[in-house]
Structures are given as structure tokens and as C-alpha cells.
Amino acid sequence: MKIKYYPDADALDIRISDEKPDHGEEAGEEMILHYTKDGKLVKLEILNASKTIIDLLEPILSQKPLAKSDIS
């Protein structure tokens, strides 16, 4: 997996495979999924990444940490 951020475009590129993508499909307003001819996901492109990533992580970051007694 390779991850690259393009600050000028505010885009995050997550490469799952080195295979060449054949086409992309929008998955919501801020994400494009790229597939091979066989339908294998090879790349995720996150647009407006600085805001989109925070929005994705916000529910996780807002959770209370587990107490040590809850872990065992």
C-alpha cells in the first residue's frame, strides 16, 4: 500500500495495488474508487482530503478511551 498527499489539490491517493486502474467510480462527493477491468479495487482517491479525513475520524476521536478494567 502506498499513500501520497497532494497539497496543491488537497487530495489523498491511497494505492492498494500496483495494477493499472481501468476506470473510476464516485463513492459519495469526496471519494473516487479506481478499479481494474476485472473489477478489483486498486486505488482510493479522497478529494478535499484535509476536511474529509477529519470528518471520517471525528466519530472515532470523540469516543471515550476504555478504562484499563474494560480491556481485560
Secondary structure, DSSP 4 states (H G I P E B T S, - for coil): -EEEEETTTTEEEEES-SSPP-EEEE-SSSEEEEE-TT--EEEEEESSHHHHHHHHHHHHHTSPPPPHHHH-
